[in-house]
């Protein structure tokens, strides 16, 4: 069987993402009393500033629109997201961060930045690798 660098990178990136969300979930719970699952954190990570739609988030997260809508609804109930009817498309919700959601994301970034210390010796190599991976397969 032929080895594939693309497959190795896929698994490495996916595994790293899984470890980051698990560790972040634990850090939020143990240090700040915030209980969010790794899946919820992964969902939040694909939201962009401003308005999002469930279908756009679903596409970026690689889940169904219904699954994205369920996550958005659950996070809205927690106070981190706001949902509103899309005036252009009645069957779509617009998803935005609330002030609490923006504070949560700032806290997550602080935690992640502290973890960057372990990566700093390889920062240039990792940034180059990320750029290569981003450009290797066009959209």
C-alpha positions, 0 to 999 in steps of 0.5 A: 500500500502506498503511503500518502503525505496528504493522509498523514497530514489530514490525520495529524491536523484532525488529531491536533484539533481534537486534542486542542478542543479537549484540552480547551474544554478541560481548561475552561471547566477547571479554571473558569467553571465554563462547561462546553464540550469539545464539539461545541468548541469546535463549532464555535471555532468555525464561526466568523465575526458578524453574521453566520448562517447554519448552512455556511457553518455546516459547510465549514464544520463538515456537518449537516445543516440540521446538526449546525442548527442544533449546536447553534440553538444549544449555544444560544440557550447558554447565552453565547450566540444569538439567532435571528430569522434571515430576512432574505431567506425565511428558512435560514437563521442568522447566527451571531455572537452575543457579548458573552460569546465574544468574551468566551472567544477572547478567553479561549484565545488567551488560553490558546496563546498561552499554549503557543509557548510550546510551539514557538521554537517551531513557529516559522516551520509551522506557519510555512507548513500551514501555508503550504497545506492551505494552498496545496488543494484549491477550493 
